[in-house]
Amino acid sequence: MLVSKVKPIYAFSILALIAVITVSGIPQSAYAAGAISEGFAVGEALPEWIGWAIVVGLGMVFAVIITIEVKIEEKYLGVSQTSEMFNTAGRTIKTGLTAAAIVSAWTWAATLLQSSTVAYQYGISGPFWYAAGASIQVLLFGILAIELKRKAPNAHTFLEIIRARYGNGSHKVFLIFALMTNMIVTAMLLLGGSAVVNGLTGMDISIAAFLIPVGVMIYTLVGGLKATFVADYMHTIIIFVTILIFVSAVYINTDITGGIDGMYDKLVKAAELTPVEGNAAGAFLTMASAGGLMFGIINIVGNFGTVFVDQAYWQRAIAAKPSSTVKGFLLGGLCWFAIPFTLATTMGLTAVALDVDITMQQAQMGLVVPAAATALMGEIGAILVLAMLFMAVTSAGSAELIAVSSIVTYDLYRTYKNPNATGKQLVKVSRATIVAFGLGMGGLAVVLLGMGLSLGFVYLAMGILIGSAVVPIALTILWSKTNKVAATGGAVIGLLCSTTVWVATAASLPEYNGVVDLASLGNNYSMLFANITAIISGGLIAIIGSLAAKGKPFDWNDLKTKITLVEISATQQEEDDETLKKAFKFSVRGGGIMALILIIVWPMPLIASGYVFELGSYSIWVAISIIWVSIASAIIIFLPIIEARKGIAQVFSGKKSQGA
């Protein structure tokens, strides 16, 4: 069977890509004169109908394309929509598509928006710490991914592993953490997405929050996990191409910015006018930034939770071929780094250089990139941002939809309601969950908007709420002596500790006079201490408690007998244990070395020295970002096609699979 092949629709998506480049690549001269906007007024960059066209029209276009693709695959490649295929994609996804799916799932609204917000606040340290602080988790998650393949090859969710080891009580506790993670991620997607749609077009923010998930629901309903992988690939292409267009507009078509030289001069002058508090010499062009480093620590801690506790990433590990798992995660993490690093280094600093007219409240809502793009390219820039953001929100949203669907199907329905459920019953439950959660996503965003929560606040707070579960979950698949009481207690007590520290720190801040509200809770120190408390307390309790319990080592073979398949897939591949052990060692070395480089070797000398970039070093920094995003774009666009060449050829030959 050829279900691991990248879909035939990719050939058509390349044509679409060419069209996007053609339309978007309008010469600078077409808008250079007077393109700098006179301030960024919310709702005035674009007419409201464009917001509706993208949210509803573009959503429906992708829904139709993906639905047609699924039908083509069924006809020519012999794919049948069993429950295993719907929720695990046959466990045969190759390296290129695995990497693209990881990039897409990890490219949230915050990836595009919050990364540029911290660039606007802290200078070049912001984009670096956003990218480095959120890519090491994906690189290190490859270790858990290969262990899942080796020890629990039949798993549909990571919660099934917890239940097999610890029983129903612990399973229910971690079930709450898993669903809470999905709700937090979904909330950030829609908070950022709806805020930008409203900010650029004036479209009602609540309506936007409700409508954004609709197209995603349709193609996820039809094709399940595999359909989301196809959408991931197509969406990621558009995101990379848009970033390359912005890079060209800032550094090549230099009428407005003056290119690298002009950007450097403008950023130096901006620092002279409004020095950045806590930065070396008050400069934007320095890694020696107290605020940037503080954000980096919060970012690292918080994002461990939204990878290790998010079923969306476990699902990608489950769907990947055993031989592709580690390579897919390492490649995906490195390619993803380029998105926030390059986009924020380009557009976040452009907002500073061009002195865009936005308030800090608007910046926290995620409006730095839209403001910079509008100032730089007028309506064209605004439309590109809107399209790019829609791609990010819908692709990451589809990952959350299918993740929640799998949890409800296998960890609620099959576990507690109907243990003998058939494949058809499971698919029915999965689809019902997709509809329910898809509609509920919009309601959740509206509630949070009503509470006054911004994208920035939720992003910084996520580690406080779910960080305590990170180490207990990791130990469950890595350490045979992990004790169920210690692991479960670590997650629960760690949450209590982190929220207590959060409130106590907010109450102790003198500038807020002991008042605990969104402002004091959102303070960097409140967020920092609470995030660190969450991950450390949860980990220490789990480790110390397990050592004190002195229990017998868990027999990993029990996972293979306790976690069962509903249907046996003819496409599922297994590899010998020795090969998987070698992959595990490679993931430890590769992920560990890259993590060390990104958070120690690269930034720390620049921070310790207090170095402020000169024109030459700034030029090298920009060049690194451009080269990185260019290579990442080529890998994500072309590797899946190369791996899929046989499947694509079969479709174009018109020959049906023997199993079709």
C-alpha positions in Angstrom: 0.0 0.0 0.0 1.1 3.5 -0.7 -0.6 5.4 2.1 2.7 6.7 3.3 3.1 8.6 0.1 2.6 12.3 0.0 -0.7 13.0 -1.7 -1.2 13.6 -5.5 -2.7 16.9 -4.7 0.8 18.2 -3.9 1.5 18.4 -7.6 -1.4 20.8 -8.0 -0.3 22.7 -4.8 3.0 23.6 -6.5 1.0 25.3 -9.3 -0.9 27.1 -6.6 2.4 28.1 -5.1 3.6 29.6 -8.3 0.3 31.6 -8.5 0.8 32.9 -5.0 4.4 34.0 -5.8 3.2 35.6 -9.0 0.4 37.6 -7.4 2.4 38.5 -4.3 5.7 39.4 -6.0 4.5 42.8 -7.1 7.5 45.1 -7.6 8.3 47.5 -4.9 7.7 50.4 -7.2 4.0 49.5 -7.3 3.5 50.5 -3.7 6.7 52.3 -2.7 5.3 55.8 -3.1 3.3 56.5 0.0 3.1 52.9 1.1 4.0 53.7 4.7 0.8 54.0 6.5 0.0 57.0 8.7 -0.4 54.9 11.7 -2.1 51.6 12.2 -5.7 52.1 12.8 -7.6 49.0 13.9 -10.1 47.8 11.2 -8.9 50.3 8.6 -6.1 48.4 6.7 -8.6 46.3 4.6 -12.3 46.3 3.8 -14.4 43.9 6.0 -15.3 41.8 3.0 -11.7 40.6 2.6 -11.9 39.2 6.2 -15.0 37.3 5.3 -13.4 36.1 2.0 -10.4 34.6 3.8 -12.1 33.2 6.9 -15.1 31.7 5.0 -14.0 31.6 1.3 -10.4 30.3 1.8 -11.6 27.9 4.5 -14.1 26.4 2.1 -11.5 26.2 -0.7 -9.2 24.1 1.4 -12.0 22.0 2.6 -13.0 21.2 -1.0 -9.4 20.5 -2.1 -8.6 18.2 0.8 -11.9 16.4 0.4 -11.2 15.8 -3.3 -7.7 14.6 -2.4 -9.0 12.1 0.1 -11.4 10.7 -2.5 -8.5 10.4 -5.1 -6.5 8.5 -2.5 -9.3 6.1 -1.8 -9.8 5.5 -5.5 -6.3 5.1 -6.8 -4.2 4.2 -3.7 -6.7 1.8 -2.1 -7.0 3.7 1.2 -10.1 2.8 3.3 -11.2 5.0 6.2 -10.9 2.6 9.1 -10.7 3.9 12.7 -7.0 3.1 12.6 -6.5 5.1 9.4 -8.7 8.0 10.7 -6.8 8.4 13.9 -3.3 7.2 13.2 -2.9 7.7 9.4 -1.9 4.0 9.1 1.4 4.7 11.1 3.3 4.9 7.8 4.0 8.7 7.3 7.5 9.3 5.9 10.2 11.7 7.1 9.3 14.7 4.9 5.6 14.8 5.6 6.2 14.1 9.3 8.6 17.1 9.4 6.0 19.3 7.6 3.2 18.2 9.9 5.4 19.0 13.0 6.2 22.5 11.5 2.6 23.1 10.8 1.3 21.9 14.2 3.9 24.0 16.0 3.2 27.1 13.9 0.5 28.7 16.0 -0.9 32.2 15.8 1.6 33.0 18.6 4.5 31.7 16.4 3.8 34.5 13.9 2.5 37.1 16.3 4.0 36.8 19.7 7.5 36.3 18.3 7.3 39.7 16.6 5.8 41.2 19.8 8.9 40.3 21.8 11.1 41.6 18.9 9.2 44.9 19.2 9.7 44.9 23.0 13.2 43.5 23.4 15.0 43.7 20.0 16.8 40.8 18.4 16.9 38.7 21.5 13.1 38.3 21.4 13.0 36.4 18.1 16.0 34.3 19.0 14.5 33.2 22.4 11.1 32.6 20.9 12.6 30.3 18.3 15.2 28.6 20.4 13.0 28.4 23.5 10.2 26.6 21.5 12.2 24.4 19.1 14.3 22.4 21.7 11.1 20.7 22.9 10.4 19.3 19.5 14.0 18.2 19.1 13.9 16.5 22.5 10.5 15.0 21.9 12.0 12.8 19.3 13.4 10.8 22.2 9.9 10.1 23.6 8.6 9.5 20.0 11.0 6.7 19.3 10.5 5.1 22.7 6.8 5.1 22.0 7.5 3.2 18.8 9.7 0.7 20.6 7.6 0.1 23.7 4.0 0.9 22.7 3.6 0.4 18.9 -0.2 -0.1 19.2 -0.9 3.2 21.1 -3.4 5.7 19.8 -2.7 8.3 22.5 -0.1 8.8 25.2 -2.9 8.5 27.8 -3.3 4.8 26.9 0.3 4.3 28.1 -0.4 6.0 31.4 -3.5 3.9 31.9 -1.6 0.7 31.1 1.1 1.6 33.6 -0.8 3.3 36.4 -4.5 2.4 36.1 -7.7 4.3 35.8 -7.2 6.9 38.6 -4.0 8.3 37.2 -5.4 8.0 33.7 -8.2 10.4 34.6 -5.9 12.9 36.2 -3.6 13.1 33.1 -6.7 13.1 30.9 -7.6 16.5 32.5 -4.2 17.8 31.9 -4.3 16.7 28.2 -7.6 18.3 27.5 -6.6 21.4 29.4 -3.6 21.6 27.1 -5.7 21.3 24.0 -8.0 24.0 25.2 -5.1 26.4 26.0 -3.5 25.9 22.6 -6.9 26.3 20.8 -7.6 29.4 22.8 -4.3 30.9 21.7 -4.9 30.1 18.1 -8.3 31.7 18.0 -7.4 34.7 20.2 -4.5 35.6 17.9 -6.4 34.7 14.7 -9.6 36.6 15.5 -7.7 39.6 16.9 -5.7 40.0 13.6 -8.8 39.5 11.4 -10.6 42.1 13.5 -7.5 44.4 13.5 -7.0 44.3 9.8 -10.6 44.2 8.5 -12.9 45.3 11.3 -14.7 42.0 11.1 -16.5 41.2 14.4 -13.9 39.5 16.6 -16.4 37.0 18.0 -17.8 36.0 14.6 -14.2 35.5 13.3 -13.5 33.2 16.3 -16.5 31.1 15.5 -16.0 30.9 11.7 -12.2 30.2 11.6 -12.6 26.5 12.6 -15.4 25.7 10.2 -13.3 24.7 7.1 -11.0 22.8 9.3 -13.9 20.8 10.7 -15.0 19.8 7.2 -11.8 18.3 5.9 -10.9 16.7 9.3 -14.3 15.1 9.3 -13.7 13.6 5.9 -10.1 12.5 6.0 -9.1 12.3 9.7 -5.5 12.6 10.6 -4.2 12.0 7.1 -6.2 14.9 5.8 -4.7 17.2 8.4 -1.3 16.1 7.2 -2.1 17.1 3.6 -3.5 20.4 4.8 -0.4 20.9 7.0 1.8 20.5 4.0 -0.1 23.0 1.8 -0.5 25.5 4.6 3.2 25.4 5.5 4.2 26.1 1.9 2.2 29.3 2.0 3.6 30.4 5.3 7.2 29.9 4.1 6.6 31.7 0.8 5.0 34.6 2.6 8.0 34.9 4.9 10.3 34.9 2.0 8.2 37.7 0.4 8.5 39.8 3.5 12.3 39.1 3.7 12.6 40.4 0.1 10.5 43.5 0.8 12.6 44.4 3.8 16.1 43.6 2.7 16.0 43.5 -1.2 13.3 45.9 -2.3 14.8 48.7 -0.2 12.9 51.8 -1.1 11.2 52.0 2.3 13.6 50.3 4.7 16.9 51.0 3.0 17.9 47.4 3.2 20.2 46.0 5.9 22.2 49.3 6.1 19.0 51.3 6.4 17.4 49.0 9.0 20.6 49.1 11.1 20.6 52.9 11.1 16.9 53.1 11.9 17.2 50.6 14.8 20.2 52.5 16.2 18.2 55.8 16.1 15.2 54.1 17.6 17.3 53.0 20.6 18.6 56.5 21.0 15.1 57.9 21.1 13.5 55.2 23.3 16.2 53.0 24.9 15.1 49.5 25.8 15.0 49.1 29.6 17.3 46.2 30.7 19.1 45.9 27.3 22.9 46.6 27.0 23.2 50.3 26.1 19.4 50.4 25.7 20.0 48.9 22.2 17.6 46.8 20.1 20.6 45.1 18.5 21.9 43.1 21.4 21.3 39.7 23.0 22.2 41.1 26.4 18.6 41.8 27.3 17.2 41.1 30.8 13.6 41.1 29.5 14.5 39.0 26.5 16.3 36.4 28.7 13.4 36.3 31.2 11.0 35.7 28.3 13.3 33.0 27.0 13.1 31.1 30.3 9.3 31.4 30.5 9.1 30.3 26.9 11.3 27.2 27.4 9.4 26.1 30.4 5.9 26.8 29.0 6.5 25.1 25.7 7.7 21.8 27.3 4.1 21.6 28.5 2.5 22.3 25.1 4.6 19.7 23.4 5.0 16.9 25.9 1.3 17.2 27.2 -0.3 17.8 23.8 -1.7 14.7 22.1 -1.1 16.5 18.7 2.6 15.7 18.9 2.2 12.2 20.2 -0.2 11.7 17.3 2.5 12.7 14.9 4.9 10.2 16.5 2.3 7.5 16.3 1.6 8.3 12.6 5.2 8.2 11.5 7.0 5.2 10.2 9.4 3.8 12.9 12.4 4.6 10.7 11.1 8.2 10.0 10.2 9.2 13.5 13.4 10.6 14.9 14.5 12.2 11.6 11.1 13.7 11.1 11.1 15.4 14.6 14.7 16.6 14.3 14.1 18.0 10.8 10.8 19.5 11.8 12.2 21.2 14.8 15.1 22.7 12.9 12.9 23.8 10.0 10.3 25.3 12.4 13.1 27.4 14.1 13.3 29.4 10.9 9.7 30.6 11.0 9.6 32.7 14.2 13.4 33.6 14.0 13.3 35.0 10.5 9.8 36.4 10.5 10.2 38.3 13.9 13.8 39.4 13.1 12.4 40.8 9.9 8.9 42.1 10.7 9.2 42.8 14.4 12.3 44.9 13.9 10.7 46.6 10.9 7.9 47.7 13.1 10.5 49.4 15.4 12.5 50.8 12.5 9.5 52.3 10.8 8.0 53.5 14.1 4.6 52.0 13.4 1.8 53.6 15.3 0.5 50.9 17.7 -0.1 50.9 21.4 1.5 48.3 23.7 -2.0 46.8 24.2 -2.3 46.3 20.5 1.2 44.8 20.4 0.1 42.3 23.1 -2.9 41.4 21.0 -0.5 40.3 18.2 -0.8 43.3 15.9 2.9 44.0 15.4 3.2 42.0 12.2 0.0 43.3 10.6 1.1 46.9 11.5 4.6 46.4 10.0 3.3 44.6 6.9 0.8 47.4 6.3 3.4 50.1 6.8 5.8 48.2 4.4 3.5 47.0 1.6 0.1 48.6 2.1 -3.0 46.4 1.5 -0.8 43.7 -0.2 1.1 43.3 3.1 -2.1 43.2 5.1 -3.6 40.5 2.9 -0.4 38.4 3.0 -0.4 38.6 6.8 -4.1 37.6 7.0 -3.6 34.6 4.6 -0.4 33.5 6.5 -2.1 33.7 9.8 -5.2 31.9 8.6 -2.9 29.0 7.4 -1.2 28.9 10.8 -4.5 28.9 12.8 -6.3 26.4 10.7 -3.4 23.9 10.3 -2.5 24.0 14.0 -6.3 24.0 14.8 -6.8 20.8 12.7 -4.0 19.1 14.8 -5.8 20.0 18.0 -9.2 18.9 16.6 -7.9 15.4 15.7 -6.0 15.2 19.0 -9.1 15.9 21.1 -11.0 13.5 18.8 -8.5 10.7 19.6 -8.6 11.3 23.3 -12.4 11.3 23.5 -12.6 8.2 21.2 -10.0 6.0 22.8 -9.6 7.4 26.4 -13.2 8.1 27.2 -15.5 6.2 24.8 -13.5 3.0 24.2 -12.0 2.9 27.7 -15.0 3.7 29.9 -18.1 3.5 27.7 -17.7 0.8 25.1 -14.5 -1.3 25.4 -15.7 -3.6 22.6 -16.5 -0.8 20.2 -16.1 -1.6 16.5 -14.0 0.5 14.1 -17.2 2.0 12.6 -18.4 3.1 16.0 -15.0 4.7 16.8 -15.0 6.6 13.6 -18.5 7.9 14.3 -17.5 9.1 17.8 -14.3 10.7 16.4 -16.4 12.7 13.9 -19.0 13.7 16.4 -16.2 15.0 18.7 -14.6 17.0 15.8 -17.9 18.8 15.3 -18.5 19.4 19.0 -15.0 20.7 19.8 -14.9 22.6 16.5 -18.0 24.6 17.5 -16.8 24.8 21.1 -13.5 26.4 20.1 -15.2 29.6 19.1 -17.2 29.8 22.3 -14.1 29.3 24.3 -12.3 32.2 22.5 -15.3 34.5 23.0 -15.3 33.7 26.8 -11.6 34.5 27.1 -12.0 37.7 25.0 -14.8 38.7 27.4 -12.5 38.2 30.3 -10.0 40.5 28.8 -7.3 37.9 28.2 -4.8 38.6 25.4 -2.7 36.2 23.3 0.4 37.3 25.2 -1.1 36.6 28.6 -2.3 33.1 27.7 1.0 32.3 26.0 3.0 33.2 29.1 0.6 31.5 31.5 0.3 28.1 29.8 3.4 26.6 31.5 2.0 27.4 34.9 -1.1 25.3 34.3 0.4 22.3 32.5 4.1 22.4 33.2 3.9 20.2 36.2 2.8 17.2 34.1 5.8 17.3 31.7 8.4 15.3 33.7 5.9 12.7 35.0 4.7 12.0 31.5 8.2 11.8 30.1 9.3 9.4 32.9 6.2 7.2 32.2 7.7 6.2 28.8 11.4 6.5 29.7 11.9 5.1 33.2 10.6 1.6 34.3 10.8 2.5 38.0 8.4 5.5 37.8 5.8 5.2 40.6 2.2 5.9 39.8 1.5 7.8 43.0 4.7 9.9 42.6 4.0 10.7 38.9 0.3 11.6 39.5 1.1 13.5 42.7 3.9 15.4 40.9 1.5 16.7 38.3 -1.3 17.6 40.8 0.9 19.0 43.6 3.1 20.8 41.1 0.0 22.6 39.7 -1.0 23.7 43.2 2.6 24.9 43.8 2.8 26.8 40.6 -0.6 28.6 41.0 0.2 29.4 44.6 3.6 31.0 43.6 1.9 32.8 40.8 -0.7 34.5 43.0 1.8 35.1 45.9 4.3 36.7 43.6 1.7 38.9 42.0 0.5 40.0 45.4 4.0 40.8 46.6 4.9 43.2 43.7 5.0 46.7 45.2 4.0 48.5 42.0 0.5 46.8 42.2 0.0 47.6 45.9 -0.9 43.9 46.7 -3.7 43.8 44.2 -4.0 40.4 42.3 -5.5 41.0 38.9 -4.6 40.4 35.3 -2.0 43.1 35.3 -0.1 41.8 38.3 -0.5 38.1 37.3 0.8 39.1 33.8 3.9 40.7 35.2 7.1 39.0 34.0 8.3 38.1 37.5 4.9 36.5 38.4 5.0 34.4 35.2 8.7 33.5 35.5 8.6 32.2 39.1 5.4 30.3 38.6 6.5 28.7 35.3 9.8 27.5 36.9 7.9 26.2 39.9 5.6 24.2 37.8 8.1 22.1 35.9 10.6 21.7 38.8 8.1 20.8 41.5 6.3 18.3 39.3 9.6 16.7 38.2 11.1 16.5 41.7 8.0 15.0 43.3 7.9 12.4 40.5 11.6 11.5 40.7 12.0 11.6 44.5 8.8 9.8 45.1 9.6 7.0 42.6 13.1 6.5 44.2 11.6 6.4 47.7 8.9 3.8 46.6 11.6 1.3 45.5 9.1 -0.5 43.4 9.7 -3.3 40.8 10.7 -2.2 37.3 7.8 -2.1 34.9 7.7 -4.8 32.2 7.5 -2.8 28.9 6.0 -5.8 27.2 2.8 -5.2 29.1 2.2 -2.1 27.0 2.1 -4.3 23.9 -0.5 -6.6 25.4 -2.6 -4.0 27.3 -2.9 -1.6 24.4 -4.6 -3.2 21.4 -5.6 -2.3 17.9 -9.2 -2.2 16.8 -8.4 -3.2 13.2 -5.1 -4.7 12.0 -3.6 -2.5 9.3 -1.9 -4.2 6.5 0.3 -1.1 6.0 1.6 -0.9 9.6 5.3 -1.6 9.7 7.5 -2.8 12.6 11.2 -2.7 12.9 13.5 -4.8 15.0 14.3 -3.6 18.5 18.0 -3.2 17.8 17.2 -0.7 15.0 14.9 1.3 17.2 17.5 1.3 20.0 20.0 2.9 17.6 17.4 5.5 16.6 16.9 6.2 20.3 20.6 6.8 20.8 20.6 9.0 17.7 17.7 11.1 19.0 19.4 11.6 22.4 22.6 12.7 20.7 21.0 14.8 18.0 18.3 16.4 20.1 20.7 17.0 23.1 23.5 18.6 21.0 21.1 20.9 19.1 19.4 21.9 22.4 22.8 22.7 23.9 23.8 24.8 20.9 20.5 26.8 20.8 20.3 27.7 24.5 23.9 27.7 25.7 26.6 27.8 23.0 25.0 30.3 20.7 23.4 32.9 23.0 25.4 32.9 26.2 28.7 34.4 25.0 26.7 37.2 23.4 24.8 37.8 26.6 27.7 37.6 29.0 29.8 40.0 26.9 27.1 42.6 26.7 27.9 42.8 23.0 25.9 45.4 20.9 25.8 44.5 17.2 27.7 46.6 14.7 26.6 46.8 11.1 28.8 43.8 10.1 27.6 41.5 12.8 24.0 42.6 12.3 24.4 41.8 8.6 25.7 38.3 9.5 22.7 37.8 11.8 20.2 38.7 9.1 22.1 36.5 6.6 21.8 33.5 9.0 18.0 34.0 9.3 17.6 34.3 5.5 19.7 31.2 4.7 18.0 29.2 7.4 14.5 30.0 6.2 15.5 29.4 2.6 16.9 25.9 3.3 13.9 25.1 5.6 11.5 26.1 2.8 13.2 23.9 0.3 13.2 20.9 2.6 9.6 21.2 3.6 8.4 21.8 0.0 10.4 19.3 -1.9 11.3 16.4 0.4 7.7 15.1 0.7 7.3 15.3 -3.1 10.5 13.3 -3.6 9.3 10.6 -1.1 5.9 10.5 -2.8 7.0 10.2 -6.4 5.8 6.6 -6.8 2.4 7.4 -5.4 2.0 10.5 -7.5 3.1 8.6 -10.6 0.5 5.9 -9.9 -2.3 8.5 -9.7 -1.3 10.2 -12.9 -1.1 6.9 -14.6 -4.7 6.3 -13.9 -4.1 2.8 -12.5 -6.1 1.8 -9.5 -4.4 0.1 -6.6 -5.2 -3.6 -6.4 -6.8 -3.0 -3.0 -9.0 -0.2 -4.3 
